[in-house]
């Protein structure tokens, strides 16, 4: 094994090629297993060349040094690696980003040098010279990573950063996401080629490319705003579990994480389709292990069930803290700068009819505006109490319309 690792340390320190990847195979000897090295940007068709290079190879290790490239090539190379049960490695000073990182994750055993870069981001396509995230690509990446046995949290974190950013792998992530990674470290012996294994993944040093606390604080806040539009509600709640501390100063009240998750769940039910877009890069100020993150953002929230479409902007202030390499939110507040709510579908008469009937019944639904809000829900609950019914209050229904329209006038006022 030491001889094998010596080859990895020597051969992996190569500059990335500018075009298609170079693929080199070193056949097994009495001392070493089969070695396959992939260096340079991955291009369409490189997976075909890679499979050809594996001819006759059933066991061995694949060394990777690449800035990424074609998504299909990276995934197909990863599938070939997993099918043959090969190990993967990123050597000292080497990089493995994007599509390359996906291929590296396919290794039966994953090796990583402490000064290597491994980075992930969302799948993208190029349009008019700029990279745009692709939902279809992220779906394919998610299916691929799931088939590799990675957790849902790992899938979310590896596809969350936008195409022009990278999420670098850290020792904390290796442990938290339960990744099977062996970290390569040089021994204290004078022989520069010899190596020694650490006792646990926590021995992994932060790669030189790992963002500073200042950068990570901004990334956490941006991820908080981006997450709802990139995943379903359950994935969103799992993501929030990881970025909130156990107790948080949340909009002026001290709350535990579960309380915040319950509120986020209720808000997601109220506004199933929500998007937040930051106006500019957050303003980040750090002191010791805590950072203040401030900025303005737009919001767009829609609910087909309540026929409501809310838009506006708000100013946020969030404090994050680095606790043992894990950045989490410890305080959050915001101020709404402007807000407008209109009917999502002005031709939808359901909400209008129920509101008018509730007003006629004296149940005080608020303005008859075609938007099912808190006032309408409160009026529906008052109607239920007066008529001893159990009609849904949070969303309007046809059954509710029939019952309220048929009710006596001023039933809530008697």
C-alpha distance (Angstrom), angle and dihedral (degrees) to the residues before:
residue distance angle dihedral
X1 . . .
X2 3.80 . .
X3 3.79 90.8 .
X4 3.79 90.0 50.0
X5 3.79 92.4 50.9
X6 3.81 89.9 47.5
X7 3.80 88.8 59.5
X8 3.80 90.9 49.2
X9 3.80 93.0 51.6
X10 3.79 92.4 48.0
X11 3.79 100.7 40.8
X12 3.79 101.9 38.2
X13 3.81 96.9 62.5
X14 3.82 92.6 88.3
X15 3.80 130.5 132.6
X16 3.79 115.4 -108.0
X17 3.77 114.5 -102.8
X18 3.79 116.9 -119.2
X19 3.81 98.3 -131.8
X20 3.81 134.4 22.4
X21 3.76 118.3 -6.4
X22 3.80 122.9 -88.4
X23 3.79 113.1 -130.2
X24 3.80 119.6 -161.2
X25 3.78 127.3 179.8
X26 3.80 125.2 -157.2
X27 3.78 110.9 -168.7
X28 3.77 121.6 -134.8
X29 3.79 120.5 -87.8
X30 3.76 131.7 -173.0
X31 3.80 88.9 -84.5
X32 3.80 103.1 35.7
X33 3.80 138.7 42.9
X34 3.79 121.9 -131.0
X35 3.83 114.8 -62.0
X36 3.81 126.3 -159.7
X37 3.82 119.4 -174.8
X38 3.80 123.0 -161.0
X39 3.82 114.6 -170.3
X40 3.81 130.8 170.4
X41 3.77 136.6 26.4
X42 3.80 115.3 -29.3
X43 3.81 113.4 -120.8
X44 3.77 134.7 -173.0
X45 3.82 108.6 -74.4
X46 3.81 96.0 23.4
X47 3.79 88.5 112.4
X48 3.83 89.1 61.4
X49 3.80 90.4 52.1
X50 3.80 89.9 45.9
X51 3.81 92.7 53.6
X52 3.79 89.3 49.3
X53 3.81 89.3 52.8
X54 3.80 89.0 54.6
X55 3.80 92.7 59.6
X56 3.78 106.6 136.6
X57 3.83 93.4 3.9
X58 3.80 117.2 118.7
X59 3.79 100.4 154.3
X60 3.79 132.7 31.8
X61 3.78 144.4 80.7
X62 3.81 132.4 -70.8
X63 3.82 116.1 -146.1
X64 3.82 114.9 -154.4
X65 3.81 130.9 -161.6
X66 3.81 111.5 161.6
X67 3.82 141.6 126.1
X68 3.81 88.5 -137.3
X69 3.78 126.1 -108.5
X70 3.79 132.9 167.8
X71 3.82 111.9 35.2
X72 3.81 94.6 -150.6
X73 3.80 91.3 52.4
X74 3.82 92.3 50.2
X75 3.80 94.4 49.0
X76 3.81 94.4 44.3
X77 3.80 91.5 48.3
X78 3.80 87.6 50.7
X79 3.80 91.1 51.1
X80 3.81 90.6 51.9
X81 3.81 90.3 49.4
X82 3.79 92.8 50.5
X83 3.82 93.9 43.7
X84 3.82 91.3 56.4
X85 3.80 94.7 40.4
X86 3.82 93.6 -121.2
X87 3.80 125.2 164.5
X88 3.82 122.6 -125.9
X89 3.81 132.7 -145.2
X90 3.80 140.5 -175.1
X91 3.79 109.3 -160.1
X92 3.83 132.9 -147.2
X93 3.79 115.5 -56.8
X94 3.80 91.1 3.4
X95 3.79 128.9 126.8
X96 3.79 131.3 -141.2
X97 3.78 113.3 -179.7
X98 3.79 137.3 168.7
X99 3.84 110.9 -26.2
X100 3.82 90.2 15.3
X101 3.82 91.1 55.0
X102 3.80 89.6 52.5
X103 3.80 89.9 54.0
X104 3.83 91.2 47.1
X105 3.81 91.1 54.8
X106 3.82 89.6 61.0
X107 3.81 92.2 69.5
X108 3.80 117.3 119.6
X109 3.80 83.9 -138.4
X110 3.81 118.3 16.2
X111 3.81 119.0 -147.6
X112 3.80 123.1 -164.7
X113 3.80 133.2 -179.6
X114 3.83 115.1 -134.7
X115 3.82 92.7 -120.8
X116 3.81 95.7 46.1
X117 3.79 126.0 111.7
X118 3.82 120.3 -131.6
X119 3.80 113.9 174.0
X120 3.81 138.0 176.0
X121 3.79 137.0 -165.3
X122 3.79 140.7 160.4
X123 3.79 120.1 -68.7
X124 3.80 113.7 -96.6
X125 3.77 145.8 -177.7
X126 3.79 127.4 -149.8
X127 3.82 117.5 -113.0
X128 3.79 122.7 174.9
X129 3.78 91.5 -17.7
X130 3.82 95.9 -50.6
X131 3.79 132.3 97.1
X132 3.79 116.6 -115.1
X133 3.79 125.0 -171.5
X134 3.79 115.2 -112.0
X135 3.78 121.5 -149.9
X136 3.79 91.8 -159.6
X137 3.80 90.4 54.0
X138 3.82 92.1 48.8
X139 3.80 89.6 49.3
X140 3.79 90.1 53.9
X141 3.80 91.8 47.4
X142 3.82 90.1 49.0
X143 3.80 92.5 51.7
X144 3.82 90.8 47.1
X145 3.81 94.3 49.9
X146 3.81 91.1 45.5
X147 3.81 89.8 53.6
X148 3.81 87.8 52.4
X149 3.80 87.8 58.8
X150 3.82 98.0 -108.5
X151 3.79 119.3 150.4
X152 3.79 124.9 -106.5
X153 3.82 89.1 -110.9
X154 3.80 90.3 55.7
X155 3.81 90.9 50.6
X156 3.81 90.7 51.1
X157 3.80 95.1 47.7
X158 3.81 94.4 45.4
X159 3.83 93.6 51.0
X160 3.82 99.6 36.2
X161 3.86 102.7 82.3
X162 3.83 113.2 86.7
X163 3.83 118.5 -108.2
X164 3.80 93.5 -98.3
X165 3.83 93.8 54.2
X166 3.80 135.6 61.3
X167 3.78 131.9 -142.6
X168 3.80 105.7 -148.0
X169 3.78 120.0 -145.8
X170 3.80 113.7 -113.6
X171 3.77 135.5 -174.9
X172 3.80 90.0 -107.8
X173 3.81 90.5 56.0
X174 3.80 92.3 47.5
X175 3.80 90.2 55.8
X176 3.82 97.7 38.7
X177 3.82 94.9 46.9
X178 3.81 91.8 42.5
X179 3.81 94.0 -125.8
X180 3.78 118.5 176.2
X181 3.83 99.4 -123.4
X182 3.80 131.2 149.2
X183 3.80 112.9 -157.2
X184 3.81 116.1 -142.3
X185 3.82 116.2 -141.9
X186 3.75 132.3 175.8
X187 3.78 115.9 -113.3
X188 3.79 123.6 -127.9
X189 3.81 90.8 -109.2
X190 3.80 118.5 115.5
X191 3.80 90.9 -120.1
X192 3.81 100.7 99.3
X193 3.78 91.9 -158.0
X194 3.80 97.0 55.5
X195 3.77 120.5 97.0
X196 3.78 141.5 -165.7
X197 3.79 132.6 -155.4
X198 3.81 122.0 -122.8
X199 3.79 120.2 -125.0
X200 3.83 94.8 -118.0
X201 3.81 141.6 0.0
X202 3.81 88.9 -99.7
X203 3.82 86.0 76.8
X204 3.80 87.6 72.6
X205 3.80 110.0 116.7
X206 3.81 121.3 -138.8
X207 3.83 107.5 -94.3
X208 3.82 115.6 -113.9
X209 3.80 88.2 -114.3
X210 3.83 93.5 56.9
X211 3.82 109.6 121.9
X212 3.79 118.6 -111.4
X213 3.82 122.2 -107.0
X214 3.80 87.3 -99.8
X215 3.83 90.6 57.1
X216 3.81 95.2 41.0
X217 3.82 91.4 51.6
X218 3.79 90.0 57.0
X219 3.81 91.6 44.9
X220 3.82 92.4 52.9
X221 3.80 91.7 53.9
X222 3.80 93.2 45.5
X223 3.81 89.1 48.8
X224 3.82 89.5 51.4
X225 3.80 90.0 57.4
X226 3.80 96.0 39.4
X227 3.82 98.1 47.4
X228 3.84 99.9 78.4
X229 3.81 93.9 61.0
X230 3.80 94.3 44.8
X231 3.78 102.0 53.3
X232 3.78 144.7 25.3
X233 3.77 121.4 -92.4
X234 3.80 96.3 -94.2
X235 3.81 92.4 49.8
X236 3.80 88.8 46.8
X237 3.81 92.2 53.9
X238 3.81 91.1 47.9
X239 3.78 89.0 51.8
X240 3.82 91.3 51.2
X241 3.80 89.5 52.1
X242 3.80 88.6 63.8
X243 3.81 99.9 46.5
X244 3.82 101.4 44.0
X245 3.81 121.5 78.0
X246 3.80 118.4 -126.8
X247 3.81 90.8 -97.3
X248 3.81 124.7 24.6
X249 3.81 137.5 -177.3
X250 3.79 92.6 -122.8
X251 3.82 116.9 -173.0
X252 3.80 92.8 -33.8
X253 3.81 98.0 -41.0
X254 3.78 132.0 92.2
X255 3.82 106.8 -120.5
X256 3.76 136.6 169.8
X257 3.79 122.1 -124.3
X258 3.81 94.4 -101.2
X259 3.80 91.9 55.4
X260 3.81 90.3 52.5
X261 3.81 91.2 48.4
X262 3.82 90.5 50.2
X263 3.82 90.5 52.6
X264 3.80 91.2 47.0
X265 3.80 89.4 50.4
X266 3.80 91.8 51.0
X267 3.81 91.6 47.9
X268 3.80 91.4 49.2
X269 3.82 89.0 52.6
X270 3.79 90.4 49.2
X271 3.81 94.0 45.7
X272 3.84 107.6 24.7
X273 3.81 92.8 172.2
X274 3.80 111.0 50.9
X275 3.79 134.0 154.0
X276 3.80 130.0 -175.5
X277 3.80 120.8 -166.9
X278 3.81 121.3 -172.9
X279 3.82 114.6 -134.1
X280 3.82 93.9 -141.6
X281 3.79 141.1 -16.5
X282 3.83 110.3 -54.7
X283 3.80 119.6 -101.9
X284 3.81 105.4 -118.1
X285 3.81 125.3 -166.9
X286 3.81 118.9 179.3
X287 3.78 133.0 -166.3
X288 3.79 120.0 179.1
X289 3.82 106.1 -43.6
X290 3.84 97.6 -20.7
X291 3.81 129.3 81.3
X292 3.79 132.4 -167.5
X293 3.83 113.3 -143.9
X294 3.81 119.0 -165.4
X295 3.77 136.3 172.7
X296 3.80 148.8 114.1
X297 3.79 128.4 -90.0
X298 3.80 141.9 179.9
X299 3.81 122.9 -126.5
X300 3.78 131.8 -157.3
X301 3.82 117.5 -175.3
X302 3.79 128.2 175.4
X303 3.78 136.2 -176.2
X304 3.78 118.7 -174.7
X305 3.82 91.2 -172.4
X306 3.83 92.1 56.7
X307 3.83 93.9 34.0
X308 3.81 89.7 -127.8
X309 3.81 133.2 140.5
X310 3.82 116.9 -175.9
X311 3.81 124.5 -173.4
X312 3.78 134.2 170.4
X313 3.78 144.5 103.2
X314 3.79 137.8 -89.7
X315 3.79 141.1 -170.2
X316 3.80 116.4 -127.2
X317 3.79 135.4 -161.9
X318 3.80 117.6 -170.5
X319 3.81 130.3 172.8
X320 3.80 119.7 -154.1
X321 3.78 129.0 -173.0
X322 3.79 132.5 -156.4
X323 3.80 109.3 -132.8
X324 3.78 111.1 179.5
X325 3.80 94.4 -31.3
X326 3.81 94.9 -43.9
X327 3.81 116.4 109.9
X328 3.82 113.3 -150.8
X329 3.79 137.2 170.9
X330 3.83 113.3 -105.2
X331 3.83 100.2 168.8
X332 3.81 134.1 23.7
X333 3.78 136.0 175.2
X334 3.80 137.8 148.8
X335 3.80 142.0 -173.0
X336 3.81 122.6 -140.4
X337 3.81 108.4 -129.6
X338 3.80 97.1 -174.4
X339 3.78 137.0 -11.6
X340 3.79 137.8 -173.8
X341 3.80 127.3 -176.1
X342 3.79 122.5 -169.2
X343 3.80 135.3 164.4
X344 3.77 111.3 -79.3
X345 3.80 90.1 -144.3
X346 3.81 115.7 23.4
X347 3.79 90.4 -167.3
X348 3.82 91.9 59.6
X349 3.80 105.1 104.5
X350 3.82 97.3 -180.0
X351 3.81 97.0 88.7
X352 3.82 93.5 39.4
X353 3.81 92.2 51.8
X354 3.81 94.5 48.9
X355 3.82 92.9 45.8
X356 3.81 92.2 50.2
X357 3.81 91.2 47.7
X358 3.82 91.8 48.0
X359 3.80 90.2 50.4
X360 3.82 90.0 50.1
X361 3.80 88.3 50.3
X362 3.81 90.2 53.8
X363 3.84 93.6 -117.0
X364 3.84 94.0 132.0
X365 3.84 103.0 -127.2
X366 3.80 93.2 174.5
X367 3.81 120.6 -125.3
X368 3.80 116.1 1.4
X369 3.80 93.7 -127.1
X370 3.80 106.4 135.4
X371 3.83 92.3 -106.0
X372 3.78 119.4 114.8
X373 3.80 103.4 -142.4
X374 3.80 137.9 151.4
X375 3.84 92.7 -70.8
X376 3.80 91.8 54.3
X377 3.81 91.4 46.8
X378 3.83 90.2 50.3
X379 3.79 90.8 50.3
X380 3.80 90.1 51.1
X381 3.80 90.6 52.4
X382 3.82 90.3 50.6
X383 3.79 89.1 50.1
X384 3.82 90.2 51.6
X385 3.79 91.3 50.0
X386 3.82 92.6 50.5
X387 3.81 95.7 44.6
X388 3.83 97.0 34.1
X389 3.79 93.0 -123.8
X390 3.80 132.7 135.3
X391 3.79 102.4 -139.5
X392 3.84 117.0 157.7
X393 3.80 110.8 -91.8
X394 3.81 104.2 -175.1
X395 3.81 95.5 58.2
X396 3.82 131.0 26.2
X397 3.80 118.9 -112.8
X398 3.80 137.0 -173.6
X399 3.81 89.3 -116.6
X400 3.81 89.8 55.7
X401 3.80 91.4 50.1
X402 3.80 91.6 52.7
X403 3.82 92.7 48.4
X404 3.81 97.0 45.8
X405 3.80 95.5 43.2
X406 3.82 89.7 51.5
X407 3.82 93.4 48.3
X408 3.81 123.8 107.0
X409 3.83 116.6 -96.7
X410 3.81 115.1 -94.2
X411 3.83 92.5 10.3
X412 3.81 89.7 149.7
X413 3.82 92.4 49.6
X414 3.79 97.5 56.1
